[in-house]
Amino acid sequence: MKFFRKYISPALYGLLVYFTVRLLHDTEHDEMFWKRDWGLNVLEMSCSVLVGYAGIYIFEWLFRFYDRRWPLQFNYRGVVRELIILVFANLVLVNLIFTPMAALTDDGLSWGDLADLTMIPTLYAIIYYGIARSSTWLKAYIANKVQLEKLTTDQLETELKFLKAQYHPHFLFNALNTIYFQMDEDVPAAKKSTELLSSLLRYQLYDQQQQVPIRQELEYLQNYIEFQKIRASNKLCLNVCFDTKLTDQSIYPLLLLPLVENAFKYAGGDYEINITAKITDGVFIFVVDNDVPAQIQAKDNYTGIGLENLKRRLQLLYPDKNKLVVNRHENRFIAEVELKF
């Protein structure tokens, strides 16, 4: 195959150009080239073979030049640039050999001959370029796509790590503040809170781009709720209901924390918090609703960095498979997340 491409195909290319030009010329002038002097025909075909070898050599040299100058950079401007250079080089070569040959044979050089000698070699040069460069452009296109995907992935990973980092300081501040006040009043309770905090932090060490069984996420939330109950008012009325069907389904860790965190942060009024998690037809539904205090009731809604982070994480981790609804109903704030497993 390599021998054919290097030694045979250039000759065939030159003869193809020649016979196409000859066909158009003979059709236009109602002639038949085989009735001409065969010595002249052999001379013209020999010149055409020479043009084929010279043309292919120039094309391949240009391709190597392109690859050194612009390695694996696919863009339409680059294609146009290469084509212009290739067509110009091809026209120079053709006019150096074919035009004098046409002028010195038959009835001389006419405008029709000049048009044929310009258009036909140009057309075949473009076709050859498309065939010869298709694999190179395909590799360049794939390389560019892979690079773009890598940059996008790196950007998303960086953003997820940033979002993860924003959870910890807020939670740690509240937790340490709770243990600090317990140390003065109830040392055993402070020790228990410290153990609970250590289990919560251990879970937070999970890579948030690796999924975990949902039972682990719900166990974490249970521990978090137990910890928050230590800090909560005695008036708190807490209802937690997790569907027993939620076991081994995969979910990203710490995804649900902002909703529970906000419920304890903003709970007021009658101090009622309801937390439910269930799965229906492969759709995971997590709902948190809580009473809000009077000063927040006067506002249309309330959001924080936790909800904004949750919204962004859902977009990154569950594109087109998530739904986050946050609204007010009288004196209650309701947040709901739906995920398609």
Residue, then its C-alpha position, 0 to 999 in steps of 0.5 A: m500500500k505504501f509503495f502504491r501511494k508513493y510510486i503509482s498514485p502520483a502517476l495516476y493522479g497526473l493522468l486523471v487530470y490530463f484525461t479529464v482536461r483532454l475529454l473536455h477539450d475534445t468534447e468542446h472541439d468535437e475531436m478524438f485524441w486517439k486520432r492525434d499523433w501518438g508521439l504527441n499524446v505520449l509526450e503530453m501524458s509523460c508531462s502529466v505524469l511529471v506534473g502528478y509526481a511534482g504535485i504530490y511531492i509539493f502537497e506532501w511537503l506542504f502537509r509536513f510544513y503545516d504539521r510543524r507550524w500548526p500541530l494538531q490545531f483544528n479550525y476552519r481558518g486553518v483549513v482555508r489557509e492551507l487550501i489557498i496555499l495548496v491551490f496557489a502552488n498547484l496552479v503555479l506548477v500546472n501553468l509552468i507545464f500544461t499552459p506552454m504545452a497547450a499553446l504549442t499543440d493543436d490550435g494553440l491556447s484559447w480561453g476555454d483551454l485556459a479555463d480547463l487548465t485552471m479549474i480541473p487541476t484545482l478541483y482535483a487538488i482540492i479533492y486530494y487535499g480532502i482525502a489526504r488531510s481528513s485523518t489529520w483533521l479528524k485527529a486534531y478535532i478529537a484532540n481539541k475535543v479531549q482537551l476541551e473536555k479536560l479543561t471543563t472537567d478540571q474547572l468543575e472539579t475545582e469548583l466542586k472542591f471550592l463548594k465543599a470547602q465552604y461547608h466546613p468552616h460554617f459547620l465547624f464554627n457552630a459545632l465548636n461553639t456548642i462544645y465550648f459552652q457545654m464544657d462549662e455546664d456538662v463535661p460528659a455531654a461535651k465529650k459526647s458532642t465531641e465524639l459526635l462531631s468527630s464522626l461527622l467530620r470523618y464522613q465529610l472527608y469523603d471525596q464529594q465527586q465519588q458517590v456513596p450509598i444513600r443510607q450513609e448520607l441519611e445516617y450522617l444527617q441523623n447524626y447532624i440532627e442529633f448534634q443540632k438538637i443539643r443546640a436547639s431550643n426546648k420548644l423545638c418540635l422535630n419530625v424526621c421520616f426516612d423511607t426504609k427503601l433508601t438503602d444502597q442507591s448512590i448519591y453524592p455525600l453532603l448533598l442534602l446538608p444545606l437544607v437541614e442546616n438552613a432549617f435549624k438556622y432559621a427555625g422560629g415561630d412554633y419551632e417545628i421542623n419536618i424532614t422527610a426522604k422517600i423514593t418513588d419510581g426511581v425518583f428520590i425526594f427530600v423535603v425539609d419544611n420549618d416554621v420561620p420567625a416573625q422577622i423573616q416572615a416579613k420577607d418574601n424569601y430567604t436564601g444563603i450560601g448553602l442553598e446557592n452552593l446546593k443549586r450549583r452542585l446539583q447542576l454540576l453533579y446531576p445535570d438535567k436530572n435534578k429539581l430544587v424547589v424553594n418557596r414560602h407558604e404562610n409562616r413556613f419555609i419549604a425546600e424540596v430536592e428531587l433526583k433521578f437515580 
